[in-house]
């Protein structure tokens, strides 16, 4: 039970940080409110909790991705347009709309703050440099712009 409580706390904290970032970036209110709603579907909630938290509620330090977690993440990317993976895999060649792109940046900010790893711009650059994140050059430039705006407004350190 502690595992699920810890995961619920993390997910809610993440949503609060994402909401604040969405408001700063001008994401539509309903998108900000509904952000990651699907992570509360029981089978996904279970998969994420099992992946990231120990039975006692502490965070796992090292883990191998579980099959149910992989399926949950794949489904999450498929139905959520605010992930670059959605566009790379399900809509290749299409341009990510501005509001989805800003929600994606807000998601990164929210995850970084919730995990106490707020160096989001540096994380983004390392993902691009390593080839882990695949997106058109134009999209990268827009992401950098919004991340720099977040820094200037004090949402993330820098």
C-alpha positions as a Python dict, from the first residue, in 0.01 Angstrom:
ca = {
    (1, 'X'): (0, 0, 0),
    (2, 'X'): (286, 241, 79),
    (3, 'X'): (415, 198, -277),
    (4, 'X'): (82, 322, -416),
    (5, 'X'): (60, 613, -172),
    (6, 'X'): (415, 720, -264),
    (7, 'X'): (333, 700, -634),
    (8, 'X'): (9, 895, -587),
    (9, 'X'): (197, 1168, -398),
    (10, 'X'): (462, 1189, -669),
    (11, 'X'): (204, 1198, -952),
    (12, 'X'): (-2, 1469, -783),
    (13, 'X'): (309, 1675, -707),
    (14, 'X'): (416, 1635, -1072),
    (15, 'X'): (71, 1750, -1189),
    (16, 'X'): (90, 2059, -965),
    (17, 'X'): (431, 2156, -1105),
    (18, 'X'): (311, 2087, -1461),
    (19, 'X'): (-1, 2297, -1403),
    (20, 'X'): (207, 2594, -1283),
    (21, 'X'): (443, 2559, -1580),
    (22, 'X'): (147, 2529, -1820),
    (23, 'X'): (0, 2852, -1686),
    (24, 'X'): (336, 3029, -1724),
    (25, 'X'): (377, 2900, -2081),
    (26, 'X'): (20, 2980, -2188),
    (27, 'X'): (-108, 2624, -2228),
    (28, 'X'): (-491, 2610, -2241),
    (29, 'X'): (-645, 2559, -1896),
    (30, 'X'): (-821, 2229, -1981),
    (31, 'X'): (-498, 2078, -2116),
    (32, 'X'): (-322, 2177, -1795),
    (33, 'X'): (-598, 2028, -1579),
    (34, 'X'): (-625, 1703, -1776),
    (35, 'X'): (-249, 1655, -1811),
    (36, 'X'): (-155, 1286, -1760),
    (37, 'X'): (-509, 1192, -1652),
    (38, 'X'): (-454, 842, -1792),
    (39, 'X'): (-183, 767, -1535),
    (40, 'X'): (-466, 725, -1282),
    (41, 'X'): (-623, 437, -1478),
    (42, 'X'): (-574, 142, -1242),
    (43, 'X'): (-358, -80, -1467),
    (44, 'X'): (-127, 211, -1553),
    (45, 'X'): (-115, 339, -1198),
    (46, 'X'): (-13, -9, -1081),
    (47, 'X'): (253, -44, -1352),
    (48, 'X'): (413, 293, -1273),
    (49, 'X'): (401, 233, -896),
    (50, 'X'): (563, -111, -931),
    (51, 'X'): (831, 33, -1161),
    (52, 'X'): (940, 330, -950),
    (53, 'X'): (864, 249, -585),
    (54, 'X'): (960, -22, -337),
    (55, 'X'): (696, -194, -123),
    (56, 'X'): (783, 39, 169),
    (57, 'X'): (721, 346, -50),
    (58, 'X'): (1085, 439, -104),
    (59, 'X'): (1203, 520, -457),
    (60, 'X'): (1375, 240, -643),
    (61, 'X'): (1738, 327, -715),
    (62, 'X'): (1795, 90, -1008),
    (63, 'X'): (1541, -97, -1208),
    (64, 'X'): (1488, -296, -1522),
    (65, 'X'): (1175, -187, -1710),
    (66, 'X'): (889, -426, -1641),
    (67, 'X'): (673, -542, -1933),
    (68, 'X'): (356, -387, -1788),
    (69, 'X'): (544, -59, -1744),
    (70, 'X'): (664, -64, -2106),
    (71, 'X'): (306, -121, -2219),
    (72, 'X'): (178, 160, -1996),
    (73, 'X'): (436, 406, -2128),
    (74, 'X'): (370, 305, -2490),
    (75, 'X'): (-3, 357, -2442),
    (76, 'X'): (58, 688, -2262),
    (77, 'X'): (265, 817, -2554),
    (78, 'X'): (9, 692, -2806),
    (79, 'X'): (-284, 883, -2652),
    (80, 'X'): (-102, 1196, -2529),
    (81, 'X'): (-1, 1448, -2793),
    (82, 'X'): (230, 1633, -2552),
    (83, 'X'): (505, 1370, -2597),
    (84, 'X'): (760, 1389, -2877),
    (85, 'X'): (733, 1008, -2904),
    (86, 'X'): (367, 1050, -3007),
    (87, 'X'): (473, 1257, -3306),
    (88, 'X'): (783, 1054, -3394),
    (89, 'X'): (600, 720, -3389),
    (90, 'X'): (233, 785, -3461),
    (91, 'X'): (243, 1104, -3670),
    (92, 'X'): (585, 1110, -3838),
    (93, 'X'): (645, 1413, -4054),
    (94, 'X'): (368, 1613, -3888),
    (95, 'X'): (447, 1930, -3694),
    (96, 'X'): (369, 1931, -3322),
    (97, 'X'): (112, 2207, -3253),
    (98, 'X'): (233, 2492, -3029),
    (99, 'X'): (7, 2411, -2734),
    (100, 'X'): (119, 2045, -2733),
    (101, 'X'): (481, 2155, -2752),
    (102, 'X'): (439, 2395, -2460),
    (103, 'X'): (265, 2123, -2257),
    (104, 'X'): (559, 1891, -2334),
    (105, 'X'): (803, 2150, -2201),
    (106, 'X'): (580, 2201, -1895),
    (107, 'X'): (583, 1822, -1846),
    (108, 'X'): (964, 1818, -1845),
    (109, 'X'): (969, 2105, -1596),
    (110, 'X'): (714, 1930, -1374),
    (111, 'X'): (906, 1601, -1383),
    (112, 'X'): (1237, 1773, -1308),
    (113, 'X'): (1095, 1965, -1013),
    (114, 'X'): (903, 1666, -873),
    (115, 'X'): (1218, 1451, -891),
    (116, 'X'): (1428, 1734, -744),
    (117, 'X'): (1631, 1741, -1066),
    (118, 'X'): (1544, 2090, -1190),
    (119, 'X'): (1821, 2135, -1451),
    (120, 'X'): (1571, 2076, -1731),
    (121, 'X'): (1742, 2277, -2007),
    (122, 'X'): (2066, 2087, -1948),
    (123, 'X'): (1875, 1757, -1945),
    (124, 'X'): (1706, 1851, -2274),
    (125, 'X'): (2039, 1933, -2440),
    (126, 'X'): (2190, 1604, -2321),
    (127, 'X'): (1891, 1410, -2461),
    (128, 'X'): (1929, 1582, -2799),
    (129, 'X'): (2307, 1536, -2807),
    (130, 'X'): (2284, 1165, -2720),
    (131, 'X'): (2018, 1099, -2983),
    (132, 'X'): (1768, 983, -2718),
    (133, 'X'): (1518, 1250, -2823),
    (134, 'X'): (1416, 1270, -3186),
    (135, 'X'): (1247, 1582, -3319),
    (136, 'X'): (1281, 1828, -3607),
    (137, 'X'): (1534, 2109, -3568),
    (138, 'X'): (1254, 2367, -3564),
    (139, 'X'): (1090, 2187, -3268),
    (140, 'X'): (1422, 2177, -3081),
    (141, 'X'): (1458, 2554, -3124),
    (142, 'X'): (1108, 2618, -2991),
    (143, 'X'): (1173, 2388, -2692),
    (144, 'X'): (1494, 2578, -2614),
    (145, 'X'): (1304, 2907, -2636),
    (146, 'X'): (1037, 2794, -2386),
    (147, 'X'): (1291, 2639, -2150),
    (148, 'X'): (1489, 2964, -2152),
    (149, 'X'): (1166, 3154, -2080),
    (150, 'X'): (1107, 2924, -1782),
    (151, 'X'): (1459, 3001, -1658),
    (152, 'X'): (1410, 3376, -1701),
    (153, 'X'): (1083, 3361, -1507),
    (154, 'X'): (1245, 3161, -1224),
    (155, 'X'): (1049, 2841, -1284),
    (156, 'X'): (1370, 2643, -1321),
    (157, 'X'): (1720, 2732, -1197),
    (158, 'X'): (1987, 2874, -1417),
}
